[in-house]
Amino acid sequence: MSLIDLQHLTLRYGGNTVLRDVNLSVTPGEIVTIVGPNGSGKTSLLRAAIGALTPASGRVVRAPGLTIGYVPQKLHVDPTLPLTVDRFMRLAPGVRRGTGAVRAALASAGVAALERRQMADLSGGQFQRVLLARALIRKPDLLLLDEATQGLDQAGSAAFYQRIEQVRHETGCAVLMISHELHVVMSTSDRVICLNGHVCCEGTPEVVASAPEYRALFGTGTGGALALYRHDHDHKHDDGCGHGAAAHAREAAE
Amino acid sequence: MLDDFMVRATLAGVGVACAAAPLGCFVVWRRMAYFGDATAHAAMLGVALSLALQTSVFVGTVAVALAMAVTVTVLSGRGYGMDTLLGVLAHSALAAGLVAVSFLSGVRLDLMAYLFGDLLAVGRLDLAVIWGGAALVVVLLAWRWSALLLSTLNEELARASDIDPRREEMFLTVALAITVAVAIKVVGVLLIAAMLIVPAAAARGLSRTPEVMAILAGAIGSFSTVAGLRAAYVFDTPAGPSIVCVAAACFLAVTLATGVGRRGARRG
């Protein structure tokens, strides 16, 4: 049973077709990454998944009672809006004051000390952690991330993806994310979908990385990214952690 | 107690201030200041229509304000910038309202009363309408508060929490139309937007959460009403503009105080 199922999804903006006949489903506990050049319809796909875009044709089927956690690409907090981290965390429906849920969520994200700070005063990394903590506070079955590491440096985004994998391991929630940091993301993904107005190719990270469609899209840059990715990937496996361990845990759970 | 016109005027002003405070916060947060202005200006057309059709001014202004809000929503994103669109609609509606009023033969209309308010002439029935409308707005906004806040912050975050931002926007539009209709008598068509924006803007510098900002805006608005009315009485100035002047003075005071404080903190 999949958590979310996009069936023959076609999206149009004005007269332009941004996505054509996309089929995509995410099963529990799975990490699926969408890659693709700018304007390939990645964000539109995610917006359709949360119901912010109405498909021109096809449909989006969600599992009954599905809870979604969403981390936007960027969140602009208008300077006229006073908002503490604590208040922001409680903006999710069903999260009450004084239950300790906010404190626990912030603590597990490593930002417990920020509870009373203003959102506008946070650094990029802190902001990202708070956004993720808020997405997780409702115990989602599915986590949607839209280029969530934009504005973070390489170490910061590596730490972010490690945290995602840890979250999946601890809570068993599935993850559907968009990323442009191919080499970092591939080592944590179960499945990669290469998007360019339609699904060019999909499969395990290894399959996609060697697919001719993918190489055609990402051109000369691919070699470097691929080398870096291979290096990263080997390194992870030497350590015996990350991808392999999580995958085993999931198989055991099934 | 209600026999005293000053008491009635004060109660009417405080009622409007209480409704305008939370709504004004959303107007500020969502950058809808011009939208509020356009809706308020359109109310002039509502006044003319209700006089022509001999219906209550409240009903006429609510209807036209709603029609204006819907028109703006439908036309937005069709090639014109939002500020251009609102500029065209706001002033056209005001002008059309003024022209329409001049066609009404046999009606002796005190135009100034609608443009700048006629707070000192508030009767018992007016007071009931103002407090009824204001209570409706406060209840509506309190009910939708969290969903509205989340929709204001980010549309996708709201969607992911199963909140429909467009539906929430509709609640705001209705609240705005009601507020405009009840505020006409107090500050008049031209200054309604000031009652929405100025207290909320003054409260911003003193607030750490959205709720505190809304409550402080209500306090500042109410204080401005009482002090403004007093000033109007003492100096024999028009009541509505006097209230707005006090609110503006509050804004200036807060801005200077917090601005100086912040600069000191940065240096330290």
Interface residues (C-beta under 8 A of the other chain):
Chain A: R47 I50 G51 A52 I68 G69 Y70 P72 L75 H76 V77 D78 T80 L81 P82 L83 T84 R87 F88 L91 A92 P93 Q118 A135 R138 L144 D146
Chain B: V28 W29 R31 S146 A147 L149 L150 T152 L153 N154 E155 E156 L157 R159 A160 S161 D162 I163 A201 R204 S207 R208 T209 P210 V212 M213
